[in-house]
Amino acid sequence: MSRWKPDARGRLEKAALELYNHQGFDATTVAEIAARAGLTERTFYRHFADKREVLFPGGNPLAGTLADAAAAAPSSLAPLEVISHALTEAAPVFEERADLVRQRQAVIAANPELQERELAKLAALVSALAHALRERGLETTVAALAAEIGIAAFKVAYERWVNDPGRLTLAEHIRETLDTARRLTAPAEHDDLPRTGQEE
């Protein structure tokens, strides 16, 4: 009798990321991923359309998470505060899978084609947040600008968190980065932005 092991999708994801980082994304086959996970190729294709989908899950569930969090934010919050609330609400999704997230980021950083796909994913997050802000009554231009600033700040915070494990949580990086973004328009005499060679 065959032994059934739980979490086939998780095992396939873990096996794929290990192989992508060890021998390269392009050099890795679905057969190798399935074999490393102790599963069949048929099982792989039940969970993923192709090996790229391991890195970019269909439907971009994060967009829905951000939109829901933005919609649920208190009505008194300013646009960037809504964005901050939504991003910090989503942070545990990444923090609970920190090791896999860092492996995924290493694969993407090594592949220009995958970097383009990641940028498309970020653009989808901007659209989702902008729509959520419009639903809260913001004018289209304000909503679009706030969403763009928010996701740009998230990208910086995410990269800092991935490359500096243990210093701050992702949520703390997000808040710190958005605080820096707010200070970009501060008058020069009150400018307290970090400088090269200074501690952040």
Helices and strands as residue ranges (DSSP letters): H 8-23, H 30-37, H 41-47, G 51-54, H 61-72, H 79-95, H 98-109, H 112-135, H 140-163, H 170-182, G 183-185, G 188-190
